[in-house]
Amino acid sequence: GFDSDNSSGDFSEANHKVAEMLDLDPHQSNRTGKHNGETEIQENGIKRHRTSLPAPMFSRSDFSVWSILKKCIGLELSKITMPIVFNEPLSFLQRITEYMEHIYLINKACSHADPLERMQAVAAFAVSAVASQWERTGKPFNPLLGETYELTREDLGFRFISEQVSHHPPISAFYSEGLNKDFIFHGSIYPKLKFWGKSIEAEPRGTITLELLKHNEAYTWTNPTCCVHNVIIGKLWLEQYGTVEIINHSTGDKCVLNFKPCGLFGKELHRVEGYIQDKNRKKLCVIYGKWTECLWCTDPTTYETYKKNEKRGGEQKKSKQSEDVIKSENDEADDMPEVQDTVQFIPGSKLLWRINCRPPNSSQMYNFTSFAVSLNELEKGMEAILAPTDCRLRPDIRNMENGNMDVASKEKERLEEKQRAARKERAKDEVEWHTRWFHQGTNPYTGTADWLYSGGYFDRNFSDCPDIY
């Protein structure tokens, strides 16, 4: 994210410009879905979550990220305030919660007796965790220091709590557990942002840990790098790249996944390839697919045979393809590549994961998945039990979701100013900030610095929570 309590406010005029240009009246909007508090109960007794946002997404066509960034060359991106028009109505803490959308993969890992099949399911879960970012070029709101988010889904069998534990650098810590006491999923994330002129790159920092309690196993990994292209001109598009290593600290097995950069003409766009090896470095299986689509696995011999045959066929077509491809050198670097064919299925492969279909009106809802649509839902009676620091209670996010862009922009500025004032007051009194639900410690499996859950959140003693809104 870009927002900061060290921001000088030089870019606040852009926030006011947003409201003028959008001219959105929430009462006149063509709304879909239910108002807050109107939650249906299905016949089987399971709560039905909302399927639409209260107001449709506005158009960003009149705005340019470059109009803001060109004033900030040479500055730290974490100290730049971006106008609300570039946001989506979710906090980064809620975005992290989207890791749990494909929780069935954790359940599948817990149910397998074979450690190889468990690793396959965990690898699929790690890939699925970034799948919701596909076409999501809106920026989540930077969490305020002390902000929290909780989610309990009895239908999916988990509960989740996260807290913004540091603002500079921005660090978000999270902890999730299975309601059947079958797994624990936790970690801390602090992406490092780099501005490359035409693109913004978010390099992941922090360790993600999954513990399968029944099998006494722990897996750790770090997410791939995320990059948003065409921030100056053209259509924004996103890619993930880099190597992700998933380590089973009990067996010594390792899964190495290569998220490929798009390459020339987008040939490798969205592709993921890798393998699982045992502690003796023997390859047990090969994994391939796209993080935007699906993931398959097959045995190494079958994969190598298929690749050799594919290469022979590719050499025969090479001369014809070179004649057909005409592209300007100026267009090669940063244009949106056309997505090539879908994943080439290798006979005998096993499907590990397939992306969920998005709701039909997803493009009018910031390209949210059905799971994401439900995250900021504030049901009747919820305010009485939520921590006062919960994202759902943030007035800027709530107003943006409801289409009140003018109010949302003003509330965003007010919250940032309140955060700056609180920081100055603490500095004046020489008082250190104390986190409420997490503490600094060492990851027991990697030995690296980590933020660990202190416990007690679901006892719901919120008397000493800070006033951040």
TORVOTI-994054 format. One record per residue (C-alpha): x, y, z; residue number from 1. Coordinates in pm, whole numbers, plus 50000, padded with zeros to 5 digits. Each point is the difference from the previous one (the first is absolute). Layout:
+-------+-------+-------+-----+
!     u !     v !     w !  nr !
+-------+-------+-------+-----+
!     X !     Y !     Z ! NUM !
...
+-------+-------+-------+-----+
This chain:
+-------+-------+-------+-----+
!     u !     v !     w !  nr !
+-------+-------+-------+-----+
! 50000 ! 50000 ! 50000 !   1 !
! 50095 ! 50365 ! 49987 !   2 !
! 49821 ! 50180 ! 50284 !   3 !
! 50212 ! 50123 ! 50288 !   4 !
! 49970 ! 50187 ! 50325 !   5 !
! 50322 ! 50181 ! 49896 !   6 !
! 49828 ! 50134 ! 49692 !   7 !
! 50020 ! 50374 ! 49961 !   8 !
! 49651 ! 50022 ! 49855 !   9 !
! 50132 ! 50155 ! 49676 !  10 !
! 49781 ! 49769 ! 49796 !  11 !
! 49675 ! 50051 ! 50190 !  12 !
! 49861 ! 50220 ! 49722 !  13 !
! 49977 ! 49687 ! 49786 !  14 !
! 49762 ! 49850 ! 50254 !  15 !
! 49766 ! 50298 ! 49968 !  16 !
! 50022 ! 49983 ! 49621 !  17 !
! 49879 ! 49641 ! 50013 !  18 !
! 49664 ! 50090 ! 50150 !  19 !
! 49943 ! 50280 ! 49749 !  20 !
! 50074 ! 49786 ! 49695 !  21 !
! 49811 ! 49691 ! 50110 !  22 !
! 49676 ! 50179 ! 50081 !  23 !
! 49864 ! 49690 ! 50169 !  24 !
! 49682 ! 50017 ! 50203 !  25 !
! 49958 ! 49678 ! 50200 !  26 !
! 49624 ! 50051 ! 50016 !  27 !
! 49978 ! 50018 ! 49619 !  28 !
! 50242 ! 49713 ! 49932 !  29 !
! 49867 ! 49688 ! 49839 !  30 !
! 50058 ! 49781 ! 50303 !  31 !
! 50007 ! 49626 ! 50015 !  32 !
! 50016 ! 49770 ! 50297 !  33 !
! 49870 ! 50051 ! 50353 !  34 !
! 50051 ! 50282 ! 50246 !  35 !
! 50220 ! 49935 ! 50302 !  36 !
! 49826 ! 49781 ! 50252 !  37 !
! 49779 ! 49817 ! 49752 !  38 !
! 50146 ! 49652 ! 50013 !  39 !
! 49803 ! 49701 ! 49876 !  40 !
! 49997 ! 49661 ! 50164 !  41 !
! 49992 ! 49699 ! 49770 !  42 !
! 49775 ! 49702 ! 50061 !  43 !
! 50289 ! 49800 ! 50143 !  44 !
! 50056 ! 50269 ! 50264 !  45 !
! 50328 ! 50129 ! 49852 !  46 !
! 50023 ! 50375 ! 49971 !  47 !
! 49995 ! 50130 ! 49643 !  48 !
! 50249 ! 50279 ! 49940 !  49 !
! 49934 ! 50292 ! 49769 !  50 !
! 50069 ! 49959 ! 49630 !  51 !
! 50035 ! 50367 ! 49899 !  52 !
! 50142 ! 50324 ! 50133 !  53 !
! 49758 ! 50278 ! 50096 !  54 !
! 50116 ! 50226 ! 49715 !  55 !
! 50170 ! 49930 ! 49664 !  56 !
! 50361 ! 50085 ! 49934 !  57 !
! 50080 ! 50340 ! 49849 !  58 !
! 50208 ! 50051 ! 49686 !  59 !
! 50370 ! 50077 ! 50040 !  60 !
! 50038 ! 50101 ! 49635 !  61 !
! 50031 ! 50371 ! 50086 !  62 !
! 50286 ! 49943 ! 50243 !  63 !
! 50366 ! 49914 ! 49960 !  64 !
! 50231 ! 49854 ! 50263 !  65 !
! 50280 ! 50181 ! 49820 !  66 !
! 49841 ! 50339 ! 50078 !  67 !
! 50079 ! 49926 ! 50363 !  68 !
! 50324 ! 49804 ! 49970 !  69 !
! 50175 ! 50252 ! 49773 !  70 !
! 50013 ! 50237 ! 50298 !  71 !
! 50160 ! 49732 ! 50213 !  72 !
! 50304 ! 49886 ! 49804 !  73 !
! 50276 ! 49929 ! 50248 !  74 !
! 49764 ! 49972 ! 50298 !  75 !
! 49921 ! 49690 ! 50201 !  76 !
! 49674 ! 49851 ! 49871 !  77 !
! 49889 ! 49924 ! 50356 !  78 !
! 49992 ! 50377 ! 50062 !  79 !
! 49768 ! 50090 ! 49714 !  80 !
! 49630 ! 50060 ! 50051 !  81 !
! 49792 ! 49877 ! 49707 !  82 !
! 49649 ! 50132 ! 49928 !  83 !
! 49717 ! 49767 ! 50087 !  84 !
! 49906 ! 49946 ! 49634 !  85 !
! 50283 ! 49747 ! 49968 !  86 !
! 49876 ! 49793 ! 50294 !  87 !
! 49760 ! 49710 ! 50033 !  88 !
! 49762 ! 49993 ! 50301 !  89 !
! 50202 ! 49751 ! 50205 !  90 !
! 50285 ! 50038 ! 50247 !  91 !
! 50325 ! 49813 ! 49936 !  92 !
! 49912 ! 49791 ! 50308 !  93 !
! 49687 ! 49884 ! 49819 !  94 !
! 50202 ! 49931 ! 49685 !  95 !
! 50224 ! 49769 ! 50207 !  96 !
! 49690 ! 49814 ! 50116 !  97 !
! 49938 ! 49901 ! 49639 !  98 !
! 50270 ! 49736 ! 50050 !  99 !
! 49721 ! 49800 ! 50161 ! 100 !
! 49774 ! 49995 ! 49693 ! 101 !
! 50126 ! 49656 ! 49898 ! 102 !
! 50017 ! 49856 ! 50351 ! 103 !
! 49873 ! 49668 ! 49867 ! 104 !
! 50359 ! 49941 ! 49887 ! 105 !
! 50118 ! 50015 ! 50362 ! 106 !
! 49722 ! 49758 ! 50093 ! 107 !
! 50114 ! 49773 ! 49717 ! 108 !
! 50359 ! 50014 ! 50126 ! 109 !
! 49883 ! 49907 ! 50349 ! 110 !
! 49808 ! 49697 ! 49867 ! 111 !
! 50285 ! 49845 ! 49795 ! 112 !
! 50209 ! 49723 ! 50156 ! 113 !
! 50272 ! 50032 ! 49733 ! 114 !
! 50249 ! 50287 ! 50067 ! 115 !
! 50043 ! 50056 ! 49624 ! 116 !
! 49627 ! 50057 ! 49957 ! 117 !
! 50005 ! 50235 ! 50298 ! 118 !
! 50277 ! 50204 ! 49841 ! 119 !
! 49808 ! 50012 ! 49672 ! 120 !
! 49696 ! 50141 ! 50178 ! 121 !
! 50211 ! 50254 ! 50191 ! 122 !
! 50169 ! 50110 ! 49675 ! 123 !
! 49659 ! 50048 ! 49840 ! 124 !
! 49891 ! 50203 ! 50303 ! 125 !
! 50308 ! 50224 ! 49972 ! 126 !
! 49922 ! 50069 ! 49632 ! 127 !
! 49628 ! 50053 ! 50064 ! 128 !
! 50086 ! 50264 ! 50261 ! 129 !
! 50110 ! 50243 ! 49729 ! 130 !
! 49731 ! 49905 ! 49747 ! 131 !
! 49748 ! 50253 ! 50131 ! 132 !
! 50238 ! 50281 ! 49892 ! 133 !
! 49934 ! 49925 ! 49633 ! 134 !
! 49869 ! 50320 ! 49835 ! 135 !
! 49990 ! 50171 ! 50340 ! 136 !
! 50188 ! 50319 ! 49913 ! 137 !
! 49832 ! 50202 ! 50275 ! 138 !
! 50210 ! 50067 ! 50308 ! 139 !
! 49870 ! 49878 ! 50338 ! 140 !
! 49993 ! 50261 ! 50275 ! 141 !
! 50313 ! 50012 ! 50213 ! 142 !
! 49903 ! 49881 ! 50349 ! 143 !
! 50032 ! 50251 ! 50281 ! 144 !
! 50236 ! 49908 ! 50282 ! 145 !
! 49801 ! 49780 ! 50236 ! 146 !
! 49731 ! 49919 ! 49744 ! 147 !
! 49865 ! 49644 ! 50016 ! 148 !
! 49781 ! 49765 ! 49801 ! 149 !
! 49829 ! 49683 ! 50112 ! 150 !
! 49807 ! 49743 ! 49802 ! 151 !
! 49825 ! 49688 ! 50124 ! 152 !
! 49853 ! 49771 ! 49735 ! 153 !
! 49832 ! 49701 ! 50158 ! 154 !
! 49896 ! 49878 ! 49656 ! 155 !
! 50366 ! 49987 ! 49893 ! 156 !
! 50135 ! 49888 ! 50338 ! 157 !
! 50241 ! 50276 ! 50101 ! 158 !
! 50045 ! 50324 ! 50187 ! 159 !
! 50249 ! 50273 ! 49919 ! 160 !
! 50147 ! 50304 ! 50177 ! 161 !
! 50249 ! 50258 ! 49869 ! 162 !
! 50155 ! 50320 ! 50134 ! 163 !
! 50208 ! 50282 ! 49856 ! 164 !
! 50298 ! 49975 ! 50236 ! 165 !
! 50227 ! 50261 ! 49841 ! 166 !
! 49953 ! 50300 ! 49773 ! 167 !
! 50362 ! 50071 ! 49902 ! 168 !
! 50077 ! 49755 ! 49860 ! 169 !
! 49638 ! 49890 ! 49942 ! 170 !
! 49963 ! 49651 ! 50149 ! 171 !
! 49679 ! 49797 ! 50014 ! 172 !
! 49987 ! 49692 ! 50224 ! 173 !
! 49734 ! 49729 ! 49976 ! 174 !
! 49894 ! 49678 ! 50170 ! 175 !
! 49736 ! 49747 ! 49897 ! 176 !
! 49895 ! 49668 ! 50146 ! 177 !
! 49766 ! 49720 ! 49903 ! 178 !
! 49684 ! 49977 ! 50205 ! 179 !
! 50068 ! 49627 ! 50021 ! 180 !
! 50350 ! 50068 ! 50139 ! 181 !
! 50154 ! 49838 ! 49690 ! 182 !
! 50226 ! 50284 ! 49878 ! 183 !
! 50163 ! 50331 ! 50088 ! 184 !
! 50088 ! 50254 ! 49730 ! 185 !
! 50197 ! 50310 ! 50092 ! 186 !
! 50255 ! 50253 ! 49883 ! 187 !
! 50099 ! 50362 ! 49951 ! 188 !
! 50023 ! 50195 ! 49677 ! 189 !
! 50188 ! 50320 ! 49924 ! 190 !
! 50038 ! 50055 ! 49625 ! 191 !
! 50279 ! 50224 ! 49875 ! 192 !
! 49884 ! 50230 ! 49719 ! 193 !
! 50215 ! 50108 ! 49706 ! 194 !
! 49904 ! 50248 ! 49729 ! 195 !
! 50166 ! 49921 ! 49667 ! 196 !
! 49856 ! 50288 ! 49797 ! 197 !
! 49740 ! 49799 ! 49805 ! 198 !
! 49918 ! 49744 ! 50269 ! 199 !
! 49971 ! 49955 ! 50375 ! 200 !
! 50148 ! 49687 ! 50152 ! 201 !
! 49906 ! 49857 ! 50341 ! 202 !
! 50270 ! 49768 ! 50127 ! 203 !
! 49862 ! 49774 ! 50276 ! 204 !
! 50164 ! 49991 ! 50340 ! 205 !
! 49899 ! 49781 ! 50290 ! 206 !
! 49944 ! 49629 ! 50056 ! 207 !
! 49674 ! 49808 ! 49958 ! 208 !
! 49959 ! 49689 ! 50214 ! 209 !
! 49744 ! 49719 ! 49979 ! 210 !
! 49989 ! 49737 ! 50273 ! 211 !
! 49806 ! 49675 ! 49947 ! 212 !
! 49942 ! 49897 ! 50362 ! 213 !
! 49880 ! 49645 ! 49934 ! 214 !
! 50319 ! 49918 ! 49807 ! 215 !
! 50231 ! 50211 ! 50221 ! 216 !
! 50127 ! 50176 ! 49688 ! 217 !
! 50092 ! 50361 ! 49929 ! 218 !
! 50044 ! 50163 ! 49658 ! 219 !
! 50151 ! 50344 ! 49935 ! 220 !
! 50025 ! 50219 ! 49690 ! 221 !
! 50007 ! 50358 ! 49869 ! 222 !
! 49771 ! 50139 ! 49731 ! 223 !
! 50121 ! 50092 ! 49648 ! 224 !
! 50069 ! 50356 ! 49889 ! 225 !
! 49700 ! 50194 ! 49870 ! 226 !
! 50036 ! 50266 ! 49730 ! 227 !
! 49745 ! 50248 ! 49861 ! 228 !
! 50084 ! 50119 ! 49647 ! 229 !
! 49903 ! 50307 ! 49797 ! 230 !
! 49968 ! 50244 ! 50290 ! 231 !
! 50083 ! 50288 ! 49762 ! 232 !
! 49780 ! 49923 ! 49701 ! 233 !
! 49799 ! 49708 ! 49866 ! 234 !
! 49798 ! 49730 ! 50169 ! 235 !
! 50124 ! 49892 ! 50343 ! 236 !
! 50088 ! 49633 ! 50020 ! 237 !
! 50153 ! 49781 ! 50265 ! 238 !
! 50243 ! 49711 ! 50009 ! 239 !
! 50162 ! 49784 ! 50266 ! 240 !
! 50354 ! 49873 ! 49965 ! 241 !
! 50282 ! 49851 ! 50202 ! 242 !
! 50086 ! 49670 ! 50168 ! 243 !
! 49794 ! 49872 ! 50291 ! 244 !
! 50148 ! 49725 ! 50216 ! 245 !
! 49765 ! 49805 ! 50226 ! 246 !
! 50184 ! 49797 ! 50263 ! 247 !
! 49857 ! 49715 ! 50205 ! 248 !
! 50206 ! 50034 ! 50317 ! 249 !
! 49897 ! 49655 ! 50124 ! 250 !
! 50090 ! 49785 ! 49697 ! 251 !
! 50254 ! 50221 ! 49823 ! 252 !
! 49791 ! 49996 ! 49681 ! 253 !
! 50008 ! 50321 ! 49797 ! 254 !
! 49780 ! 50144 ! 49727 ! 255 !
! 50163 ! 50254 ! 49767 ! 256 !
! 49754 ! 50207 ! 49795 ! 257 !
! 50114 ! 50237 ! 49726 ! 258 !
! 49749 ! 50279 ! 49929 ! 259 !
! 50119 ! 50100 ! 49654 ! 260 !
! 50020 ! 50359 ! 49876 ! 261 !
! 49787 ! 50054 ! 49689 ! 262 !
! 50297 ! 49993 ! 49758 ! 263 !
! 50003 ! 50114 ! 49639 ! 264 !
! 49647 ! 50036 ! 49855 ! 265 !
! 49848 ! 49872 ! 50328 ! 266 !
! 50084 ! 49638 ! 49926 ! 267 !
! 50063 ! 49917 ! 50368 ! 268 !
! 49734 ! 50230 ! 50147 ! 269 !
! 49851 ! 49859 ! 50325 ! 270 !
! 50186 ! 49669 ! 49963 ! 271 !
! 50118 ! 49803 ! 50302 ! 272 !
! 50236 ! 49703 ! 49976 ! 273 !
! 50182 ! 49810 ! 50268 ! 274 !
! 50061 ! 49672 ! 50173 ! 275 !
! 49993 ! 49821 ! 50333 ! 276 !
! 50316 ! 49832 ! 50123 ! 277 !
! 50079 ! 49788 ! 50305 ! 278 !
! 50277 ! 50068 ! 50254 ! 279 !
! 50246 ! 49819 ! 49768 ! 280 !
! 49907 ! 50238 ! 49714 ! 281 !
! 49826 ! 49730 ! 49801 ! 282 !
! 49718 ! 50148 ! 49791 ! 283 !
! 49672 ! 49841 ! 50099 ! 284 !
! 49765 ! 50188 ! 49768 ! 285 !
! 49975 ! 50303 ! 49772 ! 286 !
! 49742 ! 50276 ! 50046 ! 287 !
! 49884 ! 50230 ! 49721 ! 288 !
! 49715 ! 50236 ! 49915 ! 289 !
! 49901 ! 50366 ! 50037 ! 290 !
! 49939 ! 50190 ! 50320 ! 291 !
! 49697 ! 50160 ! 49831 ! 292 !
! 49847 ! 49671 ! 49891 ! 293 !
! 50100 ! 49658 ! 50133 ! 294 !
! 50283 ! 49778 ! 50121 ! 295 !
! 50087 ! 49645 ! 49897 ! 296 !
! 50261 ! 49744 ! 50101 ! 297 !
! 50156 ! 49704 ! 49824 ! 298 !
! 50302 ! 49773 ! 50041 ! 299 !
! 50339 ! 50138 ! 49883 ! 300 !
! 50053 ! 49741 ! 49723 ! 301 !
! 49666 ! 50074 ! 49833 ! 302 !
! 50068 ! 50374 ! 50024 ! 303 !
! 50348 ! 49978 ! 49845 ! 304 !
! 49873 ! 49781 ! 49714 ! 305 !
! 49720 ! 50245 ! 49927 ! 306 !
! 50239 ! 50298 ! 50003 ! 307 !
! 50239 ! 49831 ! 49756 ! 308 !
! 49718 ! 49927 ! 49757 ! 309 !
! 49871 ! 50354 ! 50037 ! 310 !
! 50345 ! 50141 ! 49925 ! 311 !
! 50032 ! 49797 ! 49679 ! 312 !
! 49664 ! 50127 ! 49882 ! 313 !
! 50092 ! 50356 ! 50099 ! 314 !
! 50318 ! 49998 ! 49790 ! 315 !
! 49800 ! 49904 ! 49692 ! 316 !
! 49761 ! 50293 ! 50051 ! 317 !
! 50269 ! 50251 ! 50095 ! 318 !
! 50069 ! 50143 ! 49653 ! 319 !
! 49631 ! 50047 ! 49921 ! 320 !
! 49930 ! 50168 ! 50335 ! 321 !
! 50288 ! 50245 ! 49954 ! 322 !
! 49844 ! 50115 ! 49672 ! 323 !
! 49657 ! 50043 ! 50157 ! 324 !
! 50109 ! 50200 ! 50305 ! 325 !
! 50025 ! 50375 ! 49934 ! 326 !
! 50042 ! 50226 ! 50301 ! 327 !
! 50160 ! 50339 ! 50051 ! 328 !
! 50303 ! 50015 ! 50230 ! 329 !
! 49841 ! 50287 ! 50186 ! 330 !
! 49695 ! 49790 ! 50080 ! 331 !
! 50185 ! 49695 ! 50127 ! 332 !
! 50103 ! 50119 ! 50341 ! 333 !
! 49685 ! 50080 ! 50188 ! 334 !
! 49686 ! 49950 ! 49792 ! 335 !
! 49740 ! 49756 ! 50124 ! 336 !
! 50091 ! 49669 ! 49836 ! 337 !
! 49720 ! 49797 ! 49855 ! 338 !
! 49938 ! 49686 ! 50199 ! 339 !
! 50107 ! 49704 ! 49798 ! 340 !
! 49846 ! 49655 ! 50016 ! 341 !
! 49877 ! 49858 ! 50329 ! 342 !
! 50200 ! 49737 ! 50188 ! 343 !
! 50113 ! 49718 ! 49775 ! 344 !
! 49875 ! 49685 ! 50169 ! 345 !
! 50249 ! 49714 ! 50019 ! 346 !
! 49824 ! 49662 ! 49981 ! 347 !
! 50000 ! 49822 ! 50333 ! 348 !
! 50022 ! 50319 ! 50208 ! 349 !
! 49804 ! 50049 ! 50322 ! 350 !
! 49807 ! 50322 ! 50060 ! 351 !
! 50109 ! 50165 ! 50326 ! 352 !
! 49799 ! 50322 ! 49989 ! 353 !
! 49776 ! 50207 ! 49773 ! 354 !
! 49908 ! 50364 ! 50054 ! 355 !
! 49646 ! 50080 ! 50111 ! 356 !
! 49770 ! 50167 ! 49750 ! 357 !
! 49948 ! 50366 ! 50080 ! 358 !
! 49651 ! 50146 ! 50033 ! 359 !
! 49855 ! 50125 ! 49668 ! 360 !
! 50009 ! 50362 ! 50117 ! 361 !
! 50360 ! 49977 ! 50128 ! 362 !
! 50128 ! 50268 ! 49758 ! 363 !
! 49759 ! 50247 ! 50164 ! 364 !
! 50130 ! 49899 ! 50345 ! 365 !
! 50375 ! 50066 ! 49967 ! 366 !
! 50043 ! 49648 ! 49856 ! 367 !
! 49929 ! 49852 ! 50342 ! 368 !
! 49945 ! 49628 ! 50045 ! 369 !
! 49685 ! 49885 ! 50180 ! 370 !
! 50212 ! 49952 ! 50312 ! 371 !
! 50141 ! 50355 ! 49979 ! 372 !
! 49652 ! 50149 ! 49956 ! 373 !
! 49901 ! 49864 ! 50341 ! 374 !
! 50304 ! 50122 ! 50196 ! 375 !
! 49879 ! 50352 ! 50087 ! 376 !
! 49641 ! 49895 ! 50067 ! 377 !
! 49877 ! 50155 ! 50327 ! 378 !
! 49705 ! 49800 ! 50126 ! 379 !
! 49745 ! 50108 ! 50256 ! 380 !
! 50133 ! 49964 ! 50354 ! 381 !
! 50361 ! 49962 ! 49886 ! 382 !
! 50117 ! 50339 ! 50131 ! 383 !
! 49920 ! 49888 ! 50353 ! 384 !
! 50246 ! 49708 ! 49988 ! 385 !
! 50274 ! 50125 ! 49765 ! 386 !
! 50316 ! 50163 ! 50130 ! 387 !
! 49971 ! 50378 ! 49954 ! 388 !
! 50311 ! 49978 ! 49781 ! 389 !
! 49841 ! 49763 ! 49744 ! 390 !
! 50026 ! 50097 ! 49630 ! 391 !
! 49624 ! 49976 ! 49957 ! 392 !
! 49964 ! 50308 ! 50221 ! 393 !
! 50238 ! 50219 ! 49796 ! 394 !
! 49789 ! 50290 ! 49871 ! 395 !
! 50206 ! 50066 ! 49686 ! 396 !
! 49977 ! 49639 ! 49878 ! 397 !
! 49632 ! 49977 ! 50095 ! 398 !
! 49911 ! 50320 ! 49813 ! 399 !
! 50198 ! 49898 ! 49693 ! 400 !
! 49819 ! 49666 ! 49993 ! 401 !
! 49667 ! 50186 ! 50017 ! 402 !
! 50098 ! 50234 ! 49715 ! 403 !
! 50042 ! 50310 ! 50221 ! 404 !
! 50333 ! 50098 ! 49845 ! 405 !
! 50007 ! 50358 ! 50129 ! 406 !
! 49943 ! 49889 ! 50359 ! 407 !
! 50243 ! 49710 ! 49962 ! 408 !
! 50276 ! 50232 ! 49879 ! 409 !
! 49949 ! 50242 ! 50290 ! 410 !
! 49989 ! 49715 ! 50252 ! 411 !
! 50323 ! 49858 ! 49859 ! 412 !
! 50173 ! 50334 ! 50052 ! 413 !
! 49856 ! 50031 ! 50351 ! 414 !
! 50123 ! 49654 ! 50101 ! 415 !
! 50348 ! 50067 ! 49860 ! 416 !
! 50019 ! 50330 ! 50189 ! 417 !
! 49880 ! 49833 ! 50320 ! 418 !
! 50268 ! 49733 ! 49958 ! 419 !
! 50271 ! 50266 ! 49947 ! 420 !
! 49884 ! 50192 ! 50307 ! 421 !
! 50001 ! 49684 ! 50215 ! 422 !
! 50352 ! 49917 ! 49884 ! 423 !
! 50126 ! 50351 ! 50087 ! 424 !
! 49833 ! 49980 ! 50342 ! 425 !
! 50171 ! 49670 ! 50076 ! 426 !
! 50334 ! 50143 ! 49890 ! 427 !
! 49947 ! 50306 ! 50219 ! 428 !
! 49921 ! 49787 ! 50306 ! 429 !
! 50266 ! 49742 ! 49905 ! 430 !
! 49738 ! 49725 ! 50004 ! 431 !
! 50054 ! 49689 ! 49788 ! 432 !
! 49721 ! 49840 ! 49801 ! 433 !
! 49892 ! 49661 ! 50136 ! 434 !
! 49831 ! 49744 ! 49778 ! 435 !
! 49689 ! 49836 ! 50141 ! 436 !
! 49970 ! 49650 ! 49853 ! 437 !
! 50347 ! 49916 ! 49858 ! 438 !
! 50355 ! 50024 ! 50130 ! 439 !
! 50345 ! 49990 ! 49842 ! 440 !
! 50173 ! 49667 ! 50017 ! 441 !
! 50179 ! 49733 ! 49800 ! 442 !
! 49838 ! 49761 ! 49757 ! 443 !
! 50051 ! 49659 ! 50164 ! 444 !
! 50068 ! 49831 ! 49665 ! 445 !
! 50215 ! 50248 ! 49807 ! 446 !
! 50171 ! 50177 ! 50289 ! 447 !
! 49926 ! 50336 ! 49837 ! 448 !
! 49830 ! 50302 ! 50158 ! 449 !
! 49622 ! 49972 ! 49995 ! 450 !
! 49683 ! 50133 ! 50162 ! 451 !
! 49821 ! 49739 ! 50210 ! 452 !
! 49642 ! 49993 ! 50124 ! 453 !
! 49974 ! 50075 ! 50371 ! 454 !
! 49655 ! 49845 ! 50034 ! 455 !
! 49688 ! 50123 ! 50174 ! 456 !
! 49830 ! 50188 ! 49719 ! 457 !
! 49691 ! 49781 ! 49994 ! 458 !
! 49950 ! 50050 ! 50374 ! 459 !
! 49873 ! 50341 ! 49880 ! 460 !
! 50152 ! 50220 ! 50267 ! 461 !
! 50041 ! 50315 ! 49793 ! 462 !
! 50014 ! 50251 ! 50287 ! 463 !
! 50356 ! 50108 ! 49929 ! 464 !
! 49979 ! 50023 ! 49619 ! 465 !
! 50126 ! 50330 ! 49854 ! 466 !
! 49765 ! 50262 ! 49856 ! 467 !
! 50118 ! 50016 ! 49637 ! 468 !
! 49679 ! 50094 ! 49815 ! 469 !
+-------+-------+-------+-----+
